[in-house]
Amino acid sequence: MRLFTLGDGGATEIAPRALEYERDLQRLVEANMEALLGVRFLASEYSTGPVHGGRIDSLGIDENGAPVVVEYKRGRDAGVITQGLFYLAWLSDHRAEFEALVRDRLGLPAASQVLWSAPRLICVAEDFSRYDRYAVREIRRCIDLVRYRLFGTGLLGLEPVVTAAAGDHSRGAGSGSARRTPTAQPADGVIGELRDALDDVLMSLGEDVRRIERKQYRAYRRLRNIACVGRDRRSEVLLYLRADPKEVDLVPGFTRDVTGLGHHGTGDLEVRLRTEKDLERAADLLRLSYAAA
């Protein structure tokens, strides 16, 4: 990643740098975790008890209810992945303890909807080796490797390096496409085909796109959700996008600003799809949402 300022004298590159202390990186991310990673912050330096003998850098829960372990390295250190996997295994064995933490921080409704099918590990570091990237794809767990850079005095860059999903090592960054998951909800033929076509378009936005299945919706995410597709409509496909409604020319009956309105999943831009032509009209909005995630 390279960053430049543009002026009358031409382009001037801003040199990237790493933070001086690992704790500074942790504090920076924890203070802005939802904006940066799409994860609600729960706890810092969480003790795993005297038997396990460790401390999880950060604990959180993502937009879809999946538990998240976040580990940091100021520089470049392969140990951050194995350490994170150690804590991810502990988390899966202590579900009641995690749910109690969610209940204390976010309330009973959030604790009752924890998505244990896909707990995540997010590793944030200055860089990762090609061996790290290869290993993560083979582990078959939900792991995100995120490279950070500081530019100047007030600019932070985050770059997803690998996004791997549990049970699927074929869709890491730089590898092939995933197989389609058939439409999971009842629908007539036209709407079912439209859902499958939408699935194809969303998964083709980038090799780092992942599907997350929830009872009420299907989410497509990078680090953060790109789109959430509802399951309860037979006459149309209702989806919510991360794209900012204020940056979109809204069309009555097709797009709507739902900022502050309750709905399943995340996203402030509602899009209603009834035909393949509607899907074509939505293509730019899907790309805009992908870029925002």
N, C-alpha and C positions, 0 to 999 in steps of 0.2 A: 504494500500500500504506500503510495506517494501522495503528498499533499503540497499544493502550491498556492501562493497568493498572487493575484493578478493585478498589475498596476501599469502606470504609464511606461515604466522601465522594462516591462515584460514580466515573465513568470519567475517567481523566486520560490525555491523549494524550502519548505519548513522541515527541518530535520526531526525524525522521530526519536523518542527516548523511552526508556523504561523507568518505572518508579524506583526510588532509592530503597524503599523498604516494602516487603511483601504485605505487611499490615496496612500500608497506605492503599494498596490495590484493593484489599478486602474491604476497607472502610468505604472507599469510593463506590464500589459495586453495591455493597449492602445499603448504602444511603439512596441508591437509585435503581434498585434491583428490578422493580416492575417495569420501569421505562427501558432499561438496558436489555433485560433477559426475558421479560414477560413472566416473572416469578415474584410472588408475594413473599416478602421476607418474614421468617418465623423466629430464627434464633442464630446467634453468633457464638462460635467456639463451644458448640454443644457437646457436653461430656457423654461418652458412651458407657460410662461406669467403670468401676475398679477392675472387673474381670476382663473386659474388652480393652480397656486402657487407652482410649484415644479421645480426640476432640475433633468434631466435624467443623470445618471452617465456617460454613453457612448452611442452614437448613431453610427450605422454602417449599412452596406449593405452586405449581404453574397454573395457567389459565384454564386448563382442562381438569384440574384437580389431582394431577400426578405429583407425588412426592419428589423433591429435588434436593440432591446433595451438590453443593458448589465448593470446589477446591481451587486454590490459587497458587501460582508460582510467579514471583517477580520476574524471574528470568526463564530459562529453558531447562526443564528437569522431567525426565520420563517418569520419575517416581510419583508425580502428581496423579497419574492415571491409576496405578496399582493401589495407591493410598485411597483414592476415591472409590475404587471397586470394593475395597475392604469395608468402607463405611456404607456403601450401597447394600452389601450383604447384611451388615448389622441392621440397617433400616428395615429390610424385608423381614427380619426375625423379630422386630420390635414394633409391630404395627399398632398395637394398642397404645404404646407410649407416644408414637407420632400423632395418632388421632387425638390423644388427650392434649398434646401441644397445639394442634390446629384448633381444637375446641376452645382452649384458653385464649388464643390470639385472635381467632376469626369467627368463633361462634359454632354452635351445634350444626347448623345446616351445612357449613363447609366441611366439618369433621365427618358427617354422615355420607359425603359424596367423594371421599378420597379414591382416586383411580389407582388401585394397586396392580393393575395389569401392566403398567408401564412406568415404574419409578425411573427417574433420570439422574444421570451424573453430568454436570457441566464443569469442565476444567478450563480455567482462564489463565493463560500464561503468555509470556513474551513471544514464544514460538514453540513448535513441535517438530520432531524429526519425521522423516518418511517412515521410520519403523513404528513410531507412535501411531501414525495415521493408518498404517496397515494393520497393526494389532487391534485397534479399535473396531475396524470393520469385521474382524474375525471373532471378536468376543461375543457378539450378538446380544448386546445389552443396549439400552437407550443412553447413548453417550454423545455429548457435544464437546468438541474441542474448539475453543474460541481464542483467537490471537488478539492481544490488545496492543495499542500504541498510543502514546501521548505525543501531541504536537503543540509546540509553543507552550503557553501557560494555561490555556483553557479549552483545548480540543482533545477529545478522546475518540479513538477509532476502535471498533470491535469488528473482527472479521471471522465468521464461522469457517473453520478449516475442514472439519468433518462432522456430519450429523449422521449417526448410526442408530438404527432401530432394533429393538429386541427381536431376535429370530430372523433378522433380515440383514445379511452382510453383503447383499448385492447392490445396495443403494447408498453407499458412502460417496462422498464427493469424488468425482472422477470415475465412477463406475456406471454400470448400465441401469436401465429403468426397472422399476418394480412391477410385478404383476398386479392387475386390477383386482380389487376386492369387490365381489358382486354387490349389487344394490341390496342393502340389508333390510329395508322396510317395504311393506306392501305398497304397490302402486300399479296403475294401469300401464299398458305397454308403452305409450308415448312418454309418460313422465319417467318411467323406469329407464328408458333409453336416454332421455335427457339427463338424468342423474349420472348415468354411465359416461355420457359425453362430457359432462362437467368434470367428472373425476379424471378423465383423460387429459383435459385441458389444464387442470390444477396440478396434476402430477408432472406434466411436461414443462411447467414453469422453471424448474431447476432440479438438479439431482439431490439437493438438500431438503426437498419437500417430503414430509411424513404425514401419514394419516393417523388420526387418533379416534377411536370409536367410543362414543358415550351413548347412553340410552336415549338421550333427547336429541343428539346431533352428532355429526361427524365433523371433526376439525382437521384442517390441513395446516401444518406449521413448518416454519424454519426454526429459529430460536423462539420466535413468538408466533402466534396464530396468524395465518394469512386469511383464512376464510372458515366459516362455520356453516354447515349445510343442515337445515332442519329436516326432521323425519316425519312430521305430522301433516303433510299436505299431499293430497291426491291429485289436485288439479293444477299444481304449480310447484316449482322448486324455489324455496325461500332460503336465501343465503345472506350472511352478514360478513362484510369485508372490513379489513383494517384501514383501507383507504379513508382519508379525511373527507367527510361530506362537504366541507367548506371549499374543497378544491375541485369539486365535481359539479357539473351542470345537471341538477336534479330534474328528472322527467316523471311527472305524475303517473302512477300506475306501474312504473318500472323501477325507479330508485327513490329512496326516502332517507332522510336524516333521522336516525333513531337514538341520537345522543341523549342519555339519561332515561331512556325507556327500557323497561325490563324485557329480556328475551333470552332464549337459550343460547349459550355460546358467547363469543366476544365479537366486537366489531360495531362501529357506529354507522356504517353505510349498509342499508338494507337493499337487496336487489331481488326482484321477482322474475323468474324465468318460466315461460309457458311454452316456448317454441325454440327450435334450433336457432332461429334468427335472433331471439333474445340473447342466447348464449354468445353469438357473434358480436352483438352490440356490447356485451359485457366484457369482451376480451381486454380492452384497455384498462378497465377497472380492476380486473384480476391481476394484470401486470403491475399496476400501481400499488395494489395491496401487497403483492410479493416483495416489491422494492421497499415498502414501509416496514416489513417484518424482519 
